[in-house]
Amino acid sequence: MNLTATWFGADQNQEIRFRRSSEAGPSALMSSDECRLGKRLAEEWVSSANRLNDFDRLVDDWDGLGATAPDQDVVESAKIFLSLKRTQDPESPPSRVLAAPDGSVVFEWQSGSIIFEVEIDAPGRANYMVEVPGKSPRFWTGRF
């Protein structure tokens, strides 16, 4: 028997399927440390999704310095990107989720002194940047 739970917000209709441990086999049994890690990761993903939901309420000049509010299509596209990223790499939620002054949405991952950023500035388009100490930052653009 499968159980269903909504994780990303009612407006996203994203579902995770859970199985009873007796149906899932031995891999469903986790140590308490693994359970705590899973809970922390889930909380970080939900926090990132909630941050994106907050961007829906931003208006122009939201920072008092003339910043442009993110377009609704950009925010929705960022939500899709976050959902795809969570599916592809569930153990790596973003370190930060930001609204940029130019109206884009930025995700940042930081591991030590390595920084990886993804900027969503148009529906389905992402600008990527990786910065590794001692090397020039690398930039590229792609669709998702």
Secondary structure, 3 states (H helix, E strand, C coil): CEEEEECCCCCCCCEEEEECHHHHCHHHCCCHHHHHHHHHHHHHHHHHHHHHHHHCCCCCCCCCCCCCCCCHHHHHHHHHHHHHHHHHCCCCCCCEEEECCCCCEEEEEEECCEEEEEEEEECCEEEEEEECCCCCCEEEEEEC
